[in-house]
Amino acid sequence: MSALSFLILLVAGVGWGYLKLTGNIDTFSDDGVSGDRPPGSAGGQNVLVIGSDTRSGSNKGLGGGTGAVGRSDTVLLLHVYADRRHAVAVSVPRDAMVDIPACRKPDGSWTRPQPHSQFNGAFSVGETAEGNPACTQNTVEHLTGLRVDHTVVIDFAGFSALTSAVGGVPVCLPKDIYQRDLNPKRATRGSLVFPEGPQTVSGQRALDYVRLRHGIGDGSDIGRIKRQQAFVASLVKKIKSRGMNPTTLLPLADAATDAMTVDEGLGSAEKLLSFALSMKNIDLHNTKFVTVPWRYEGERVAVVEPDADALWAALKADRPLDGGTKSAPPAKPSQTPVLGRGIAVAVYNGTTVNGLAARAADLLRAHDFTVTGTATAQDQSRTGTVVTYGPGLREEARATARLFPGARVTESGTAGVQVTVGQDYADEPAPAPADASATPAAEVPAAVADEARSADDDPCENLSYG
C-alpha cells in the first residue's frame, strides 16, 4: 500500500542524503522470474506493488496472518503512462481465482502450474517467511499479458512506520467500528475503535483501518480494496501537503525502505532514484484507482472476461480508461470482430437446460470456429460459463470467451479448448457482435471507467468504499 506513496516521496527527495538509504534496500532474486514473459512495451511502464502480511521480524504483533509463511495482502498493478503525467493503479483481489503458472521454489525446483487457484497463493509458493514475489509477478503477467517492469514489496512494519512518520492519514468512516468488527470471534461488541466520520489514523490504527472488513459495507475483500485505494490516495495527498524538503521526507523514505523489498532492477538508491525521476510529474488528480472486473464465485471472486481483457488491452495500448486525454493522442480501439477460423472448440452443457450446448455450438460455428463435439458436462450445476484451454492455447481461449460475456478463462491439463456453458448463458444467451461495427473488444467497460477514483478525491466525499 505504501510503496506507491514511497515512489512519489522519493522523487521529491532527489539530491538529499540518498546514499544513507542504500543499506536499507533488500532485493529478491530474478531466478524465479519466468522465461516465458509478455513482450515489453514502448509505451508506459508497469509496476507491481505487493503488500505483505508476513509475521516475521518487526511485523510480529501488528495483526494479520499467523504462522511463518509470507502471504500477500493488497496487490496493485500500477501503469504509468508514457506521458509520465498520468497513472492507473489496478487492484487484484487476493481471493480472485486465477491460473498460477510454474514458479520456482527455494530449493531451485519449479512447481507445476496451478489452474483456478486463489491469487494470493502465488506469494506463498515455497512457504518462506519472505514470500515469493517472483511467483506473484509471473502470475500477474500470465493474467494480464502485460510485462511487469518492476516489483516492489512492503510489509506491515514499513506501512505502520510510514503512516506514523507522515503524522497520520485522514480517513472517513460511515459508521462506528467496535473491537468485534476487527475480531469477529469476540463474544461481545467490545470498545469503540473508530467513531463515525472523518479522523486521522497512524501506526497500528492505520493497519486496523485498511484491514477492516467486518461490520462495514458488505464485509467482503472487495469493499476493503476500495477503502485501501482511498487510503493510499489520502496518504499520497498528506505526503505532498507536508512539503517536499529533506527535513520532512528523509524520515519517510527511511521508514519505507527499511521494510521494502524490490526486484534487482531497483536494488540500489541510485536505481530507485533514477526510476522515480521518470514519474516526478505525475499529478494526484491524474492518478486513478480501479479494480479488475470481477464477480462473486461462491465465496471466491472470478475475473470477468472479456471485460478484464479489455482493461489489459487498454493499458497495453497506453490508453486512458475514462476517456480523458494525455499528452499523446490515444490509440484507436481495435474494431476486429470475433473470428474463430482455425480454432477448434468442444462444447459442454453445464446445466439441466436442454439444447444449450447445441445453441452455443451454433454461435461458435457462425463465427467460423470449428466445433469438435457437444456433450453434457459431468457437473450440471454450473452457474457461470467457463472456457478452459490446454498448453499454448491461451489466446484461442480468450477469443472464444468473447462470445460468452462474463465467462471465466482458465488453464487446464486437457488438450484443446473447451466451453462449458452455465446458467448465465441460459439466462442471457445474447452473443457478442459479429461485425466490425460492433463494440470493440478493447473498449474499456463503462463500469471500470466509472469506478476510477482519483488520488486527489476527498476521503469523505464518497463513502461507498466503506
ABEGO torsion letter per residue (X at the ends): XAAAAAAAAAAAABGBGAAAAAAABBBBBAAABBABBBBBBABBBBBBBBBBABABEAABGAEEBBEABBBBBBBBBBBBBAAGABBBBBBBBAABBBBBBBBBBAAGBBBBBBBGBBAAAAAABGGBAAEBAAAAAAAAAAAAGBBBABBBBBBAAAAAAAAAAAGEBBBBBABBBBAAAABAABABAEBBABBBEBBBBBEAAAAAAAABABGBEAGBAAAAAAAAAAAAAAAAAAAAAAEBBAAAAAAAAAAAAAABBBBAAAABAAAAAAAAAAAAABBAAABBBBBBBBBBBEABBBBBOAAAAAAAAAAAAGBBAAGBBBABBBBBBBABBBBABGBBBBBBBABABBGAAAAAAAAAAAAGBBBAEBBBBABAABABBBBBBBBGAAAAAAAAAAABBGBBBBBBABBEBBBBBBAAAAABABBBBABAABBBAABBBAAAAAABBBAABBAAABAAAX
